[in-house]
């Protein structure tokens, strides 16, 4: 059994209701019933809180993974810079122009290689985890400069 109710809505809300009903191809009554059931449901706030909690947990895990990847990138860059600075002697002035030309070529190769890796989805973090798994006894002192 259904009971008829008569109530007034603001014009903008009524328009939004009509537009939504037309887009979804459902009766406006069904939308109002669903909204009232959701609003009056005793566990509605708990469901909303649980949904928000799940989303926050997912965002937290994503932020943790991002932090992990940034830490790996920072360490890799720091190790490379330290290695490069400690092993590369300064250039004499006569070799500077040739070194710049060679550096530009090598940089282009690096960018192309990086582009290929990014297209294939290869990542340093994944390679590191695979390398560590493959090497049960890894000597961290060989990696530190």
C-alpha positions as CSV (number, residue, x, y, z in Angstrom):
1,X,0.0,0.0,0.0
2,X,1.3,3.4,-0.9
3,X,0.3,6.7,0.8
4,X,0.2,9.9,-1.1
5,X,2.3,12.9,0.2
6,X,2.2,16.4,-1.1
7,X,5.2,18.7,-0.5
8,X,6.9,21.6,-2.1
9,X,10.5,21.7,-3.4
10,X,12.5,24.8,-4.3
11,X,12.5,25.4,-8.0
12,X,16.2,24.6,-8.5
13,X,16.0,21.3,-6.5
14,X,12.9,20.3,-8.5
15,X,14.7,21.0,-11.7
16,X,17.7,19.0,-10.6
17,X,15.4,16.1,-9.7
18,X,13.7,16.2,-13.0
19,X,17.0,16.3,-14.9
20,X,18.4,13.4,-12.9
21,X,15.3,11.3,-13.4
22,X,15.4,12.0,-17.2
23,X,19.1,11.2,-17.4
24,X,18.6,7.9,-15.5
25,X,15.3,7.1,-17.1
26,X,13.6,6.5,-13.8
27,X,10.5,8.0,-12.1
28,X,11.1,11.0,-9.8
29,X,9.2,9.0,-7.1
30,X,11.9,6.3,-7.1
31,X,14.6,8.8,-6.6
32,X,12.8,10.6,-3.8
33,X,12.1,7.2,-2.1
34,X,15.7,6.1,-2.4
35,X,16.9,9.4,-1.0
36,X,14.5,9.2,1.9
37,X,15.4,5.6,2.7
38,X,19.1,6.5,2.7
39,X,18.5,9.6,4.8
40,X,16.3,7.8,7.4
41,X,18.3,4.6,7.5
42,X,19.7,4.1,11.0
43,X,23.0,2.7,9.6
44,X,23.4,5.2,6.9
45,X,26.0,7.2,8.7
46,X,27.9,4.0,9.7
47,X,27.9,2.8,6.0
48,X,29.2,6.2,5.0
49,X,31.8,6.2,7.7
50,X,32.9,2.6,6.6
51,X,33.1,3.7,2.9
52,X,35.1,6.8,3.8
53,X,37.4,4.6,6.0
54,X,38.0,2.2,3.2
55,X,38.9,5.1,0.9
56,X,41.2,6.6,3.4
57,X,42.9,3.2,3.9
58,X,43.4,2.9,0.2
59,X,44.8,6.4,-0.1
60,X,47.1,5.7,2.9
61,X,48.5,2.6,1.2
62,X,49.0,4.5,-2.0
63,X,50.8,7.3,-0.2
64,X,53.0,4.7,1.6
65,X,53.9,3.1,-1.8
66,X,54.6,6.6,-3.2
67,X,56.8,7.4,-0.3
68,X,58.7,4.1,-0.7
69,X,59.3,4.8,-4.4
70,X,60.5,8.4,-3.8
71,X,62.9,7.1,-1.1
72,X,64.3,4.6,-3.6
73,X,64.7,7.2,-6.2
74,X,66.4,9.6,-3.8
75,X,68.8,7.0,-2.6
76,X,69.6,5.8,-6.2
77,X,70.3,9.4,-7.2
78,X,72.4,10.1,-4.2
79,X,74.5,6.9,-4.7
80,X,75.0,7.8,-8.4
81,X,76.0,11.4,-7.7
82,X,78.4,10.2,-4.9
83,X,79.9,7.6,-7.2
84,X,80.2,9.9,-10.1
85,X,81.8,12.7,-8.0
86,X,84.3,10.4,-6.4
87,X,85.4,8.6,-9.6
88,X,85.3,11.3,-12.3
89,X,88.4,13.4,-12.5
90,X,88.2,17.1,-13.5
91,X,88.6,17.7,-17.2
92,X,91.4,19.8,-18.6
93,X,90.3,22.9,-20.5
94,X,91.3,21.5,-23.8
95,X,88.9,18.5,-23.5
96,X,85.9,20.4,-22.2
97,X,84.2,21.0,-25.6
98,X,84.6,17.4,-26.6
99,X,83.3,16.2,-23.3
100,X,80.2,18.5,-23.7
101,X,79.5,17.0,-27.1
102,X,79.9,13.5,-25.8
103,X,77.7,14.3,-22.8
104,X,74.9,15.6,-25.0
105,X,75.0,12.3,-27.1
106,X,75.0,10.2,-23.9
107,X,72.2,12.2,-22.4
108,X,70.1,11.7,-25.6
109,X,70.7,8.0,-25.2
110,X,69.8,8.1,-21.6
111,X,66.5,9.9,-22.3
112,X,65.6,7.4,-25.1
113,X,66.3,4.5,-22.8
114,X,64.3,6.1,-20.0
115,X,61.4,6.6,-22.4
116,X,61.5,2.9,-23.4
117,X,61.5,1.8,-19.8
118,X,58.6,4.1,-19.0
119,X,56.6,2.7,-21.9
120,X,57.2,-0.9,-20.9
121,X,56.4,-0.2,-17.2
122,X,59.8,-1.3,-16.0
123,X,60.6,0.2,-12.6
124,X,63.8,0.5,-10.5
125,X,61.8,-0.4,-7.4
126,X,60.6,-3.7,-9.0
127,X,64.1,-4.5,-10.2
128,X,65.5,-3.9,-6.8
129,X,63.0,-6.1,-5.1
130,X,63.6,-8.9,-7.7
131,X,67.4,-8.5,-7.3
132,X,67.2,-8.7,-3.5
133,X,65.0,-11.8,-3.7
134,X,67.4,-13.4,-6.2
135,X,70.4,-12.8,-4.0
136,X,69.9,-14.3,-0.5
137,X,73.2,-13.1,0.8
138,X,73.7,-9.5,-0.4
139,X,76.5,-7.5,0.9
140,X,75.4,-3.9,1.5
141,X,78.9,-2.7,2.1
142,X,79.8,-3.2,-1.6
143,X,77.0,-0.7,-2.5
144,X,78.1,2.0,-0.1
145,X,80.8,4.4,-1.1
